[in-house]
Amino acid sequence: MASTDVAVRPRRSAFAAAFLSFLFPGLGHAYIGRWLRALLWAVLPILGIAAAAGLALSPDRSDYLTVLADPDVLVGVLLFLVFDFFYRLIALLDAYRLASDPEVGNAASRMLSAAGLVAVIAVLAGSHVVAAQPIFLFTDTYTAITENAGDESEIVDIDELAAEDTDFLIITEDLQQIATPDPDVSPGASPALVEPVTPPTAVPATPTATLPTPPEPEVDVAAEPTPQREEWDGKKRLNILLIGSDGGRPGKAGSSLLTDTMIVVSVDPTTGRVAFISLPRDTAGVPLPRNWAASGAFGGKYNNKINTLYTIARGRSDLFPGNDKQRGYTALMGALGQLYGLDIDYYVSVNLNSFRQVVNTLGGVVVDVQLPVYDDGYPADDGRGKLKLYVPPGMARMNGQQALAYARSRHGSSDFDRSARQQRVITSVRDQTDIDSVLQPGVLSDLIKQVRRDIKTNIPPKLVPSMLSLAQKVDLDRRENLVLSSGRYVEVCYPCGPQGLWMLKAKPAAIKGAVQNVFSSSKKQARTINKIQEEGAVVHVFNGQGGTNGKAINIAANLAKKGVDAVVPPINGGKAETKDQRATLITVYNGAEDVMPETITRIKRALDDEGREIAYEDDPDQTADVVVTVGKKTEALKP
């Protein structure tokens, strides 16, 4: 008689075991009663969860997270994802194998269970690919940007550019010609100067001269090393030069070689304060480092417009340091560093046409237009000639082409206003870009394509974590926007008149002083600004005297500089209900004086002119906490 006391093992679903181990390794083994095996499979995931929890609860978690931006660390993360995939795969296959019983079910049910297993494996693989994709794209993109840093385009002939584009005329005032060394002349012989050439007919009154022709190099110039600078140590002031190059306009040979936007982003790691320092494109007379041969050739300073230095430097390996790929960037960093009295550590170069595409990819940008822009000669990008451009004041949503036109237009306004507009657009894009918008379908991939193609930088990948850690301390709402404007230049035209050209002769001492003092406010002032920011008051400034809004706009900008969130709102065009306001009227609404005392005090001190009035009102429909109505006796504060 057969024995009937054999223990009967409970029959379990193989698919369920595999699915549970897919959710968490070892869970499927526990489901089928294999407890020791379940514990062994669960040890590593449990340790990983404990480590992640410790990191999340650590006070230094932000520093640990920024380390993940290191490309080498991200490669390790990719390897971890590969290990995790195979670990989970083996765990679920092991659970499926142990739970399988050929005596359970029929052929159809077993086939269905196998199909479910294949689906689970597919989901496991897909989830790891999704997790790895942004990491791979970041490492691959940043590696491409840094490894391909520099300009590999053909070096253009400077004399041809000067003949076709007046921006490249070399002004001979204070210019000292240095002849190119002649290999057939003995070292002690006197070099001959290059004969001046006749300038183009567009500017007949200006004496110009070609630069000396460089000698035929005996070695590969492209292999000449770029001067090495000390890497940023995370403690000293960090200075990065943002370069926006003209993407090209039909009919102008040198247009793609002009660096029309030059903004130095300067960050103080101690306080987290950041400054945007803009140099107008028409600035001339910028001092050059004394150890450069170009300093002797140009009499110590670059006498042409600074936006041409990049191209001139690339074509003169005998005057400027660096190889062909980096010489233009090195020249700009060195010249601006000499002018500002700063060590400019790194550069980020962007093609301005790419900026237009980036804005379009992000869905546009909202810009607070403080001053109207009218340009009856804005060059069309498609070769149609000149267009009439008008941007009214107020909040405006702009697509990429509109934002670029607003930032680049320079007819009808000054180069200083243009620099301020560029800063406004850049910070607006930054403020309105968040992770949700970047992760929209197709956005990230399009941005990566544009970044790989049109952005170049010499920032080493290993410094990215330190810079991200610093970025967390930076408060862009308290940024210093320094546009090196009037009082620091002498305007020069050549020739003068409606069709004449003009440039800005720099006053280096005045410019250097402004840059050096950009972070000069005391700790007490910084604490006051912090309190004002915490109060978060909304301040509207209206024009109550009639005419243009210029005075109101300047007052709003002045208050904003002091930490107050003040704007001329697009309500009734920034006009008050009255046009006959005599003295300044400060109206405080809905008890703001009790909850925003620091802001009210700062406004009172800034607008303490004769006859000033202060009123307190309750109005539930009023969106502003404080309304300043500018009158005829209101002091015209500088922005």
C-alpha positions in Angstrom: 0.0 0.0 0.0 1.5 3.3 -1.0 2.4 5.8 1.6 0.0 8.8 2.0 2.0 10.9 4.5 4.3 12.7 2.1 4.3 16.5 2.8 2.5 18.3 0.0 4.2 21.5 -1.0 1.7 24.4 -1.7 1.5 25.2 -5.3 2.3 28.8 -6.3 2.1 30.8 -9.5 5.5 31.0 -11.2 4.5 34.3 -12.8 3.4 35.8 -9.5 6.8 34.8 -8.0 8.7 36.4 -10.8 6.6 39.6 -10.7 7.1 40.0 -6.9 10.8 39.6 -7.3 10.7 42.2 -10.1 9.1 44.6 -7.6 11.7 43.8 -4.9 14.4 41.1 -5.1 13.6 38.2 -2.7 9.9 39.0 -2.4 9.0 36.2 -4.9 11.1 33.7 -3.0 9.3 34.6 0.3 6.0 34.1 -1.6 7.0 30.5 -2.4 8.3 29.9 1.1 12.1 29.9 0.4 12.9 32.3 3.3 16.7 32.0 3.4 17.0 32.5 -0.3 14.6 35.5 0.0 16.8 37.0 2.7 20.0 36.6 0.6 18.4 38.2 -2.4 17.1 41.1 -0.3 20.3 42.0 1.5 21.9 44.2 -1.2 18.6 46.2 -2.0 18.0 46.7 1.7 21.6 48.1 2.2 21.0 50.3 -0.8 17.8 51.7 0.6 19.4 52.3 3.9 22.3 54.2 2.2 19.8 56.3 0.2 17.8 57.1 3.3 21.0 58.2 5.1 21.9 60.4 2.2 18.4 62.0 2.1 18.5 62.7 5.8 22.0 64.0 5.9 22.5 67.8 6.3 25.1 67.6 3.6 22.8 65.8 1.1 22.9 68.7 -1.4 26.7 68.4 -1.6 26.4 64.7 -2.1 23.8 65.1 -4.9 26.0 67.7 -6.8 28.7 65.1 -7.0 26.4 63.1 -9.3 27.0 65.8 -11.9 30.6 64.6 -12.2 30.8 62.8 -15.5 33.1 60.1 -14.0 30.5 59.6 -11.2 27.7 59.4 -13.7 29.6 56.7 -15.6 29.6 54.8 -12.3 25.9 55.3 -12.0 25.4 53.8 -15.5 27.5 50.8 -14.5 25.3 50.5 -11.3 22.2 50.5 -13.5 23.6 47.7 -15.6 24.4 45.7 -12.5 21.0 46.4 -11.0 19.3 45.2 -14.2 21.1 41.8 -14.2 20.7 41.4 -10.4 17.0 41.9 -10.7 16.8 39.8 -13.8 18.5 36.8 -12.2 16.4 37.2 -9.0 13.1 37.1 -10.8 14.2 34.2 -13.1 15.4 32.3 -10.0 12.0 32.8 -8.3 10.2 31.8 -11.5 12.3 28.6 -11.8 11.7 27.6 -8.2 7.9 28.2 -8.5 7.5 26.4 -11.8 5.8 23.0 -11.6 5.2 21.0 -14.7 2.3 19.2 -13.1 0.4 22.4 -12.5 -1.9 23.7 -15.2 -2.0 22.8 -18.8 0.1 23.8 -21.8 -2.0 27.0 -22.4 -1.6 28.3 -18.9 2.1 27.5 -18.8 2.5 29.4 -22.1 0.6 32.3 -20.7 2.8 32.3 -17.6 5.9 32.4 -19.9 4.5 35.3 -21.8 4.0 37.1 -18.6 7.6 36.5 -17.7 8.8 37.9 -21.0 6.6 41.0 -20.4 8.1 41.5 -16.9 11.6 41.3 -18.3 10.7 43.8 -21.0 9.4 46.2 -18.4 12.5 45.7 -16.3 14.8 46.5 -19.3 12.7 49.4 -20.4 12.7 51.0 -16.9 16.5 50.8 -16.8 16.9 52.3 -20.3 14.6 55.2 -19.3 16.6 55.8 -16.1 19.9 55.6 -18.0 19.0 57.8 -21.0 19.2 61.3 -19.4 22.5 60.2 -17.6 24.0 59.0 -20.9 22.8 62.1 -22.7 24.3 64.4 -20.1 27.7 62.7 -20.0 27.9 62.3 -23.8 26.8 65.9 -24.4 29.1 67.5 -21.9 32.0 65.4 -23.0 31.3 66.5 -26.6 31.1 70.1 -25.6 34.4 70.1 -23.7 36.4 67.8 -26.0 35.3 69.8 -29.0 35.8 73.2 -27.3 37.4 75.8 -29.5 36.8 77.1 -33.0 37.7 74.7 -35.8 36.4 77.0 -38.6 38.7 78.4 -41.2 40.7 81.4 -40.2 39.6 84.3 -42.4 41.7 86.9 -44.2 41.6 90.0 -42.1 42.2 92.4 -45.0 39.3 90.9 -46.9 37.1 91.4 -43.9 38.1 95.0 -43.5 37.3 95.7 -47.1 33.8 94.2 -46.8 32.8 95.0 -43.2 33.7 98.4 -41.6 33.5 96.7 -38.2 36.9 95.2 -39.0 38.7 98.5 -39.9 41.8 98.8 -37.7 42.0 102.4 -36.4 45.6 103.6 -36.5 45.4 106.2 -33.7 48.1 105.1 -31.2 48.8 102.1 -33.3 52.5 100.9 -33.4 53.2 98.7 -36.3 55.5 95.7 -35.7 56.9 94.2 -38.8 56.7 90.5 -39.3 60.1 88.8 -38.8 61.8 88.0 -42.1 63.7 84.8 -42.1 66.1 86.2 -44.8 67.0 89.2 -42.6 69.7 88.9 -39.9 68.5 89.3 -36.3 70.2 92.7 -35.9 68.7 94.3 -39.0 65.9 96.9 -38.7 62.5 95.6 -39.8 60.6 97.5 -42.4 57.1 98.8 -41.5 54.1 97.8 -43.6 52.8 100.5 -45.9 49.4 101.8 -45.0 46.5 101.0 -47.4 43.7 103.2 -48.5 40.5 102.7 -46.5 37.2 101.8 -48.1 35.3 104.7 -49.6 32.7 104.5 -46.9 35.1 106.1 -44.5 37.6 108.1 -46.5 38.7 110.4 -43.7 40.0 107.6 -41.5 43.6 106.5 -41.9 43.8 102.7 -41.7 46.5 100.2 -42.0 46.7 96.5 -42.5 48.3 94.4 -39.8 51.7 92.8 -40.6 51.4 89.6 -42.5 52.4 86.7 -40.3 55.4 84.6 -41.2 55.1 81.1 -42.6 55.2 79.0 -39.5 57.9 76.3 -39.3 55.7 74.2 -36.9 52.0 73.4 -36.8 50.4 76.5 -35.3 47.3 74.5 -34.3 49.5 72.4 -32.1 50.8 75.4 -30.1 49.5 75.0 -26.6 47.0 77.5 -25.1 48.4 79.2 -21.9 47.4 77.2 -18.9 45.5 78.9 -16.1 45.1 77.8 -12.5 41.9 75.9 -12.1 39.2 77.4 -9.9 39.7 76.1 -6.4 36.1 76.6 -5.2 37.1 79.4 -2.8 38.1 82.4 -4.9 35.8 84.6 -6.9 34.6 82.7 -10.0 34.5 84.6 -13.3 33.0 83.1 -16.4 32.8 85.0 -19.8 29.5 84.4 -21.7 30.1 85.1 -25.4 27.3 85.5 -27.9 28.6 85.5 -31.4 26.7 86.8 -34.4 25.3 83.8 -36.2 25.6 85.5 -39.6 23.7 87.9 -41.8 23.5 87.5 -45.6 25.8 89.8 -47.5 28.3 90.5 -44.6 31.4 88.4 -44.8 32.5 88.9 -41.2 29.2 89.0 -39.5 29.5 85.5 -38.1 32.8 86.4 -36.5 31.6 89.3 -34.3 31.3 88.7 -30.6 28.3 91.0 -30.0 27.5 89.8 -26.5 30.2 89.7 -23.8 28.9 89.3 -20.2 31.2 88.2 -17.3 29.3 86.3 -14.7 31.1 86.9 -11.4 30.2 84.9 -8.3 31.5 85.4 -4.8 31.5 81.9 -3.1 31.6 83.4 0.4 28.4 85.3 0.1 26.7 83.6 -2.9 26.3 87.0 -4.6 26.4 87.1 -8.4 27.1 90.0 -10.8 26.4 90.2 -14.5 29.0 92.6 -16.0 28.2 93.7 -19.6 30.7 95.3 -21.9 29.2 97.2 -25.0 30.3 95.7 -28.3 31.5 99.1 -29.5 34.0 99.5 -26.7 37.5 100.4 -27.9 40.8 101.1 -26.1 40.7 98.0 -24.0 44.1 97.3 -22.4 45.9 94.1 -23.3 48.1 92.0 -21.0 51.6 93.4 -21.1 53.2 90.0 -21.7 51.5 89.6 -25.0 53.3 90.7 -28.2 50.0 92.3 -29.2 50.4 94.8 -26.4 53.5 96.2 -28.0 51.9 96.1 -31.5 48.8 98.1 -30.4 50.5 100.4 -28.0 49.2 98.6 -24.9 45.5 98.6 -25.9 43.2 97.3 -28.6 42.0 100.4 -30.5 39.3 98.8 -32.6 35.9 97.7 -31.4 36.2 94.9 -28.9 33.8 92.7 -30.8 36.4 92.3 -33.5 39.2 91.2 -31.2 38.2 87.5 -31.5 38.7 87.4 -35.2 41.8 89.6 -35.3 43.5 87.4 -32.6 42.7 84.1 -34.5 44.5 85.4 -37.5 47.6 86.6 -35.6 49.4 83.7 -34.1 52.5 86.0 -33.8 50.7 88.5 -31.5 48.3 86.5 -29.4 48.9 83.3 -27.3 47.2 80.0 -27.8 46.5 77.6 -30.6 44.1 78.2 -33.5 41.1 76.7 -31.8 41.5 78.7 -28.5 43.3 81.9 -29.5 40.2 84.0 -30.0 38.7 83.0 -26.7 42.0 83.4 -24.9 42.3 86.9 -26.3 38.8 88.0 -25.1 39.3 86.5 -21.7 42.7 88.1 -21.3 41.7 91.6 -22.6 38.5 91.8 -20.5 40.3 90.4 -17.5 42.9 93.1 -17.9 40.2 95.8 -18.2 38.2 94.6 -15.2 41.1 93.6 -12.9 39.7 90.1 -12.7 41.1 86.6 -13.5 38.5 85.3 -16.0 38.6 81.6 -15.4 36.4 80.1 -18.1 34.2 80.9 -21.1 30.9 79.7 -22.5 30.3 80.6 -26.1 26.9 80.5 -27.7 25.8 81.1 -31.3 23.0 83.8 -31.1 20.9 82.1 -33.7 21.0 79.0 -31.5 19.7 81.1 -28.7 16.6 81.8 -30.8 16.0 78.1 -31.3 16.5 77.4 -27.6 13.8 79.9 -26.7 11.4 78.4 -29.3 12.1 74.9 -27.9 11.2 76.1 -24.4 7.9 77.6 -25.6 9.0 81.3 -25.6 9.8 83.6 -22.8 8.0 86.4 -20.9 10.1 89.6 -20.7 9.4 92.7 -18.7 10.1 95.4 -21.3 11.0 98.5 -19.3 11.8 100.8 -22.2 10.2 100.7 -25.6 12.5 99.7 -28.5 12.1 101.2 -32.0 14.5 100.2 -34.8 13.7 101.2 -38.3 16.8 99.4 -39.7 16.9 96.0 -38.0 18.6 93.5 -40.4 16.3 90.6 -41.4 17.8 87.1 -40.8 16.5 85.8 -44.2 18.2 88.4 -46.3 15.1 90.6 -46.9 17.1 93.7 -46.0 16.0 96.0 -43.1 12.8 95.7 -41.1 11.0 98.1 -38.8 11.0 96.8 -35.2 8.9 98.1 -32.4 8.6 96.5 -28.9 6.2 98.4 -26.6 6.8 98.6 -22.8 5.2 96.1 -20.5 5.1 92.4 -20.0 5.5 90.6 -23.4 5.6 86.9 -24.4 8.3 86.5 -27.1 9.2 83.7 -29.3 12.9 83.1 -30.1 13.1 85.5 -33.0 11.4 88.3 -31.1 13.6 87.8 -28.0 16.7 87.8 -30.1 15.6 91.0 -32.0 14.8 92.7 -28.7 18.2 91.7 -27.3 20.2 92.6 -30.4 18.5 95.8 -31.7 20.8 98.8 -31.4 19.5 101.4 -33.8 17.4 104.0 -32.0 18.9 103.2 -28.6 22.3 103.1 -27.0 24.8 100.3 -26.7 24.3 100.5 -23.0 20.6 99.9 -23.3 21.3 97.0 -25.6 23.6 95.4 -23.0 20.9 95.8 -20.3 18.3 94.2 -22.6 20.6 91.2 -23.2 20.9 90.7 -19.4 17.2 91.0 -19.0 16.4 88.3 -21.7 19.1 85.9 -20.3 17.8 86.1 -16.7 14.2 85.9 -17.9 14.9 82.6 -19.7 16.8 81.3 -16.7 14.0 82.3 -14.3 11.3 80.7 -16.4 13.0 77.4 -17.2 12.2 74.6 -14.8 12.7 70.8 -14.8 9.0 70.2 -15.8 9.3 72.3 -19.0 12.6 70.6 -19.9 11.2 67.1 -19.5 8.2 67.8 -21.9 8.2 65.3 -24.8 10.9 66.2 -27.4 12.2 69.2 -25.4 15.2 67.6 -23.8 16.4 65.9 -27.0 16.0 69.1 -29.0 17.9 71.1 -26.4 20.7 68.6 -26.4 21.1 68.8 -30.2 21.4 72.6 -30.0 23.8 72.5 -27.1 26.1 70.0 -28.8 26.1 72.0 -32.0 26.3 75.6 -30.8 27.7 75.8 -27.3 31.4 75.6 -26.5 33.2 75.9 -23.1 36.5 75.2 -21.5 35.0 74.4 -18.1 36.6 71.0 -17.0 34.0 68.3 -16.4 35.4 67.6 -12.9 34.5 71.1 -11.8 30.9 70.8 -12.6 29.9 69.4 -9.2 31.6 72.3 -7.4 29.9 74.8 -9.7 26.5 73.2 -9.1 27.1 73.3 -5.4 28.0 77.0 -5.7 24.9 77.6 -7.9 22.7 76.4 -5.0 24.0 79.3 -2.9 23.4 81.9 -5.6 20.3 84.1 -5.4 19.6 85.5 -8.9 16.9 87.7 -7.4 19.7 89.6 -5.7 22.0 89.7 -8.7 24.0 92.8 -9.6 23.4 93.9 -13.2 26.4 96.1 -14.0 26.2 97.6 -17.5 29.4 99.6 -18.0 27.6 102.7 -19.3 28.1 106.5 -19.6 30.8 108.2 -17.6 33.2 105.4 -18.3 33.7 106.1 -22.0 34.4 108.9 -24.5 32.2 108.6 -27.6 34.1 108.9 -30.8 32.6 109.0 -34.3 34.5 108.3 -37.6 33.4 110.2 -39.6 30.6 112.0 -37.8 27.2 112.6 -39.4 24.1 110.6 -40.1 26.0 107.9 -42.0 29.0 107.9 -39.7 30.3 105.1 -37.5 31.0 105.4 -33.8 32.8 103.7 -31.0 33.3 104.0 -27.2 36.8 104.9 -26.0 37.1 103.2 -22.7 38.2 104.8 -19.5 39.9 101.8 -18.0 40.3 103.2 -14.4 36.6 104.1 -14.1 35.6 100.7 -15.5 37.9 98.7 -13.3 36.7 100.7 -10.2 33.1 99.9 -11.0 33.8 96.2 -11.4 35.9 95.9 -8.3 33.2 97.6 -6.2 30.3 95.6 -7.6 30.1 93.6 -4.3 31.0 96.5 -2.1 27.9 96.6 0.1 28.4 95.9 3.7 27.1 92.9 5.7 24.5 95.2 7.3 23.2 96.2 3.9 23.1 92.6 2.8 21.1 91.7 5.9 18.6 94.5 5.1 18.2 93.3 1.6 17.6 89.8 2.8 14.8 91.1 5.1 13.3 93.0 2.2 13.3 89.9 0.1 11.7 87.9 2.8 8.9 90.4 3.2 8.1 89.9 -0.5 6.3 93.2 -1.1 4.9 94.0 -4.5 5.6 97.7 -5.4 4.2 99.4 -8.5 5.6 102.7 -9.7 3.3 104.9 -11.9 3.9 108.0 -13.9 1.7 110.8 -12.5 3.4 113.8 -14.2 2.5 113.1 -17.8 4.8 112.6 -20.8 7.1 109.5 -21.0 7.6 107.0 -18.2 11.4 107.5 -18.1 11.5 108.9 -14.6 9.2 106.2 -13.2 11.2 103.5 -14.9 14.4 104.8 -13.4 12.9 105.0 -10.0 11.6 101.4 -10.2 15.1 100.2 -11.3 16.7 102.2 -8.5 14.4 100.6 -5.9 15.0 97.1 -7.4 18.7 97.7 -7.0 18.0 98.2 -3.3 16.2 94.9 -3.1 12.6 96.1 -3.5 10.5 94.3 -6.1 9.5 97.4 -7.9 8.2 97.6 -11.5 6.3 100.0 -13.8 3.3 97.7 -14.4 1.6 97.3 -17.8 -1.5 98.8 -16.3 -2.8 101.8 -18.2 0.6 101.9 -19.9 2.3 102.7 -16.6 0.3 105.9 -16.2 -1.4 107.1 -13.1 -5.0 108.4 -13.2 -3.7 111.9 -12.9 -1.1 113.8 -15.0 -0.7 116.7 -12.6 0.9 115.0 -9.6 3.2 117.6 -8.0 5.1 115.7 -5.3 5.8 112.0 -4.8 2.8 110.0 -3.4 3.5 106.7 -1.6 0.3 104.8 -0.9 0.5 101.8 1.4 -2.3 99.3 1.0 -4.0 96.8 3.3 -1.8 97.1 6.4 1.5 96.4 4.6 3.2 98.8 6.9 2.8 96.2 9.7 4.1 93.2 7.9 6.6 94.8 5.5 8.3 97.5 7.7 11.8 97.2 6.1 10.4 97.6 2.6 8.4 100.7 3.6 11.4 102.2 5.3 13.6 101.6 2.3 11.1 103.3 -0.1 10.7 106.3 2.2 14.4 106.8 2.4 14.9 106.5 -1.3 12.0 108.9 -2.1 12.5 111.7 0.5 12.0 114.6 -1.8 10.2 117.9 -1.1 6.5 117.6 -0.5 6.4 113.9 -0.4 3.1 112.4 0.8 2.4 109.1 2.4 -1.1 107.6 2.5 -2.5 104.4 4.0 -5.6 102.8 2.4 -7.6 99.5 2.4 -8.5 98.1 -1.0 -9.1 94.4 -1.4 -8.9 94.7 -5.2 -5.4 96.2 -5.1 -2.7 93.7 -6.1 0.2 95.8 -5.1 1.3 96.3 -1.5 2.8 99.8 -2.2 2.0 102.2 -5.1 4.4 105.0 -5.8 3.0 107.8 -7.9 5.8 109.9 -9.5 5.2 113.6 -9.6 6.9 116.6 -11.2 9.0 117.3 -8.0 10.0 113.7 -7.6 13.8 113.4 -7.7 14.9 111.7 -10.9 16.9 108.8 -9.4 19.5 107.1 -11.6 18.7 103.4 -12.5 
